[in-house]
């Protein structure tokens, strides 16, 4: 049996401990209650949640081990661990004179991490300026304490930004389009975005309301 369907009425659980994604009703005054699972991945659990009727209680996917007593011991999922590893790799690309100059409890440090995460979740990598892939381009982030925010801009592949194989005009147009796209993505994600002028373009990002 790939998964078991559980309901609040006539709930029956065997003694097997199961690890995976579960649909749970989060308890307000007690423990969470499992209603379905386990599913092999988050998307499977989310699809099952979407199929529930309007009269069903709201559920959310949670990863963990179902204990013999029917409770759930939450654990980091493989997807979450892979995401944290990817986010860590992106944060390692930040310039030392930016992130390294801030205290861990500085609000701008939190903002920097949140902006990095939002871009990474959108599939937009940070520019690895000193790494082996420096020619590939990516998003450039710089903390500006005078502006109380993070300056975000795009760097194109060296073929565009350095060699200009398609010409300076195309380079400028693509740069403007990509900077606008970065600002739009972060605006949708709830950040306060102020567009910068000038040739370089980009924007100043601050925490949303």
VENDADA-V552182 format. One line per field, one symbol per residue. phi: phi as a letter, one per 40 degrees, with the letter a starting at -180 (. if undefined). psi: psi as a letter, one per 40 degrees, with the letter a starting at -180 (. if undefined). A space follows every 50 residues. Layout:
phi = ???
psi = ???
This chain:
phi = .cabcbbccgcbbccccbbicbcbccccbaccbcbahcbcaccccccccc ccccccccbacbcibccccgcbccbccdcccccccccccccccccccbcc cbccccdccccccccdccccccgbcccccbccccccgicbbacbcccfab cbabbcdddccbcfcbgcccdccccccccccdcccccccgccbbcccgcc ggabbbccc
psi = hdiihiidhfhhhaehhhhahihihhhdeaiihheiaiididdddddddd eiideiihiihhhahhideeihhiihiddddddddddddddeeiidecdd eiidehdddddddddddddddeehiihgdeadfdedaahhhhhgddefah hhiihiiddddddfeeidddddddddddddddddddddeeihhhhiaidd aaihhiii.
